[in-house]
Amino acid sequence: MSRSMDEQFMRQALAGAQAAVHRTSPNPTVGCVIVAGDRVVGRGVTQPFGHSHAEVMAIAEAGEQARGARMYVTLEPCCHVGKTPPCTSAIIDAGIAEVLVGVIDPNPLVHGKGLTLLKEAGIRVSQGVLAMECSAHHAPFCQFIRSGRPWVTIKGAMTLDGQIATVSGDSKWITCQASRTDVHGLRAQVDAVLVGAETARIDNPRLNVRLAQGEDPVRVVLDSKASLEPTAALMGAGTLIFIGPDAPAQRVDAIRGTGAEVIRVPLNTYGLQVESVLEILGSRGIVHLLVEGGGHIHRSLLDQRLADEACIYIAPKLLGQGRPLLPGPGVEKIEEAYTLTDVQITTFGDDVRVRGQIKYPESRST
């Protein structure tokens, strides 16, 4: 099989993983296709945590056609017993002749061991097929395994002159309906969505998935003084409110009365110690966190080098003055700017979405 054909089939496996509307965390969302000759006979995507992995799903669909076939899988098959049996055993039992993977699993329980087991069973193996694309897709999981904290995507909606709201705080709506629908799609793909107390007060968001298919994410609010009213739309079970050590007990009790969980964390010069927040979220299996604002939280995450990706919606509007996407002092030199890499540009109506991984300047210290 030619390299271009291998990439074509791996691209199908990757597309299946990217199209998944269910969450698999803390497992990665893996895509898999099984090919007999030049025909796809089985497809699979990792199911919700505790259920079948992509390889098992594809083998089940392929049935006897899996024997002697090639398997394309975006991440190295697991070889350990967790909530489900190891995928390597299923692959060997199915009689797969060749396994081609996009990237190696960084989990120490796997990390090359899966491929070794397949080789020892007489199965041909190859790695690095469509490696860059598969690495980008699995970046949140890989970081979670290596650091224990979630992958952080900061999301903003701004005008052409960089404002996220008017001087009075009005922001409804900067972007068009199609962009707002896409945001709900993002929420369906991540594990949790975070906002600051000011954004929660001004916008009173629900932070759920209403305009797209999928389940609601965990709602997270940074509210150092427990200042939010219990009647806020996002309150209730499934909401985590992070507060400071001196938040008034009466306010805390009122928030807890809604069913929301309250968690105290230390303060630093930026306010709540966001690094502690991320560690706690990671300990709960939250792999991908979407930060929807406000601007001071975005600035804090960038200054502390805790944001991994930016997803910015730009609307063809001009305000002149308003509330900027990144408040506070700017940089003096272009070389000190934050840069986006692996950029994807998508249009929604008249809006433009720019999404890419954040590269931090070497010249600026944290």
N, C-alpha and C positions, 0 to 999 in steps of 0.2 A: 504494500500500500504506500502511495506517495505521501510526502510530507504535507502537501496541500490537502489531500483527502483526509489525512489524520486530523489536520486543523479544522477541516469542515465538520467532521463528526464531533470533535471536542467543542466546537462552537455551539453545536446543538445541545450538548450536555450542559454547557454554561448557560445557554439561553433558558433551559428548563429551570435551572437553579435560580436565575435572576427573576423569573416570572412567578416564583412561588409566592403565594399570598398568606401562608401560614408561618408561624415562628418555630424555629428549631432549637433556639438557645437553651442551654449553653453549648449545644452541638452546632457545628457549621452547617449551612445549607448547601449540600453537595448535589451536583447534577451528574447523571450517568446515562449513557446509551450503550446498547449492545448491538453489534453489527455482524451479520452473517453475509459473507461475500461483500456486496456493496449496498446492502439493504439493512436499515434499522429494524430490529426485531423486538427490542425492549427499551423502555425509557423509565427512568426513576429519579425522584427527588427525595431527599431526606424528609421524613415525616416529623411531626411534633415530638418533642423530647420524650423518650421512653418507647417510641415506636420505631418501625423499620427504617433503616438507612437507605440511601439512594441505590446502592448496589443490589440490595435484596429486592427492592421494588422492581428494578429493571430485570433481574433474573426471573422473578415471578411472572412478569409479562412475557418474557421470551420463551419460558418453558423449555422444552427439549431443544429448541433452536439455539439455546445458549451454548450447547456442547460444540466445541471447536470454533466458537466465535471470538470476536475481539470486543473488549470492554474499554470504553473511554469514560474516565471519571475525573472530575475537576480536582479532587484531593485524594491523596494516598488512602487506600482502604484501611480501616482500623483492624487491629489484630489482638485486641484485648476484650475481656468480658466486662461490659458495663451494664446499662439497662437492657441491652440486647446482646446476642452472641456476636462474635467477631465476623466482620464481613469477609475476611480472608478465607475462613472456613466455607462460607457460602459460595464463594467464587471457585474454590478448589472442587467442592462437591458438584457444582454445576457443570464442570468440564470446560470452563473458559480456557481458550488457548493462549490469549495474549491480553495483557492489561496495560493501557496507556494512561498515565496520570498527568495532570497539569502541574501540581506542586506537591511537595512533600509535607506531610502533617507535622507541625512544630511540637505537638504534644509529645513529651518524653516517653509516654507509654506506646507510642507508635513510631514516629520519626525514623523512617527507613526500615523499621522492623517488618512492616506490612509487606513491602516489596521483597524483602529477603525471604519471607515465608513463601511467597508466591513463586519466587525463583527456585527455591528448594523443592517445590511441588512440580517443577518442570514447566511452569508457565513463563512465557516470554514477557518481559516487562520493559517499559520505556517511561521516562519522566521528562518533563519540560515541554510537553505539547501545549502550545498556546499559554506558555508560562506567565507572561506579563498580565494577560487578561484574567487568568485564574488567580494569580496573586492579588490583583486588585479586588476581585470579588471576595476573596477570603481574608483580606487585610484585617477586618474587625475581629474575626476569630483568632487569627494569628497573634494579633496584639494582646487580646484577652488572655491567651495561653501564656504568653511571655511576660506580661506585666501584671496580670490580675485585675486590670481596670478596663472599663469599656472603651470602645472606639468612640470618639466624640466628633459629631458632625454639627457645626454651627450653621444655623439657617437664618437667613434674613431676607426681608423684602424691602427694597429701597427704590427711591426715585433716581433719575439720571444724575442728579447732583448729590447723591449719597445720603439722603434723608430717609429715616424709617418712620417718621411721624412729623406732623406740623409742630410749631412751637407750643401749641396747647396740648399736644399729645395725641391728637386725632390721627388714626392710621387706617381707618376703614372707609374705602379699601384702596390701598396703594396699587395692588396687583389685580389682575382680572380673574374671573371665575375659573378659567382653565388652570391658572397657576395655583389657585387655592385648592382645587381638586387634586392637583399633583402633590401638594403638601400633605393631604390626607393619605395619599398613596405612600408617601415617605413614612408617615406615622405607622402605617400598617406593616412596614418592613422592619422598623426598629423595635427595640424592647422597651424603651422608656423615652419620655419627652420631658424636658426640663425648662422651666421658666423662673424668672425672679418674681419677688413679691409685687414690685411695681407694675410689671407687665400683667400679672394676675389681677391687680386692682383696676388698672385702666381698661384692659381689653375684656376682662372676665371670661377667659376662654374655657372651653370644656376639654380641650386637648384630647378629643376622641377621634374615631374614624367614622365619619358620617357620609362623606362624599366619595368614598372608595370602598372596595371590597377588602375585608380583613377584620381582625380583632383589635380592640383598643389597647394601646400601650399602657404601661405603668406611668402614672402622672407624678412628676417630681417638682417641688417648689422650694426655692431657697428663700427663707423668710426668717432672718436672724432674730427679729423681735416678736415673732408669732403675731404679726400685725393683721393678717388676713381675717376677714369676717367668716364665720362658719357658714354663711349663706353663699359663699363664692361657688360658682358653677362647677369648679373642678374638685370640690371637697367630696369626701366619702371614701368608702372602701376602695382600695387600689391606688390611693394617693399617698405619697411620702412627703412629709413636710420637714425639711431640715431647718433647725433653729439654732441660735447661739446659746451659750451657757447661762446667760442672764435673762433669757426670755421669761416674762411674767407667768407664773404658774396658772393664774386664772385664765389667761389667754390660751395657754397650752391645753388646759382641760376642755375649753370650749371647742378647740379644733379636734381633739380626740373624740369628743362627743359626736362628731359627724361620721366616725368610722375611719377617718384618716389616721395614718401612723405618724407619730412625731419622733424625730431622731435629733439628739443634740450633738453638735460637732464644735470643735474649737474655732476661734476667730484668727485671722491674720490681717495684714495691712489692706487686703482687698475686701475684707468682710468675712463671710463664712469661708472656712478652709476647704476649698473645692476639691483639693487632692484627697482629703478624708472622705468627702462625699462620693468621689469616684471609687475609692477603695471599698466603701460599704456597698455601693451598687454592684461592683464586680463580685463581691462575696455572695451576692444574691443571684448570680447567674445572668446579670444584665451585660450583654456583650456589645450592644450598639445603642448609644445614647444620642438623641436628637435634641439640640439646645436651640430653642426658639426665641430666646431673648430674656431680657433686653440687652441694649448696647453695652452696659457696664459689665454684664456677665460675659459677653463675647470678648470684651477687652481684657477682662481678668484671665480668661482661659488662654488667650493668645499670649499675654504677657508672661504667664507661667508655663507656656509651651505645653498645654494640656489639650489643646484642640488638634484634631488630626485631619479634618476635612471641612471645607466650606461649601455651602450650597446657597447661592445668592440669587434671588429673583429681582430683576431690574425692570421697572415699569417706565414707559416713555412719558414721565411727568417731571416738572421742575417746581420746586417749592421756594428756592432762594434761601430761606432760613428754615430751620426745623431741628429735629433731633437726629444726630448723625448715627450711622451704623456703628462706628467706633468712636465713642466720646473720649475726651482727654487729649493730651498732647500727642501730636503726630511725630513722625520721624523727620530728621534733618537731611538725610541722604537717601537716595533711591536704593542704594545697596542695603539699607536697613529695613526695607519693606518686607512684609510677608508675601510670599509668592505661591501661586497655585500651580501644581504640576498635574500631569495626566488629565488635562482639562476636558470636560464635556460641555458643549454648548447646545442648548435645546430651546426652541421657541414654543411659547404657549400664548396663542392669540398674538397680541402686540408685545407681550413681555418676552424677556430673554432670561433663561436660567443658566447660570455659570456654576459648575460643580467641579471641584478638584481637590487633591490632597495638598495639605499645607506644608510648605518648605520654610523653615525658620532661618532667618539671617544669621550668618556666622559672626557678623560684626557686632551684634547686639547681645548683651548678657541678659539673663533672666532676672 
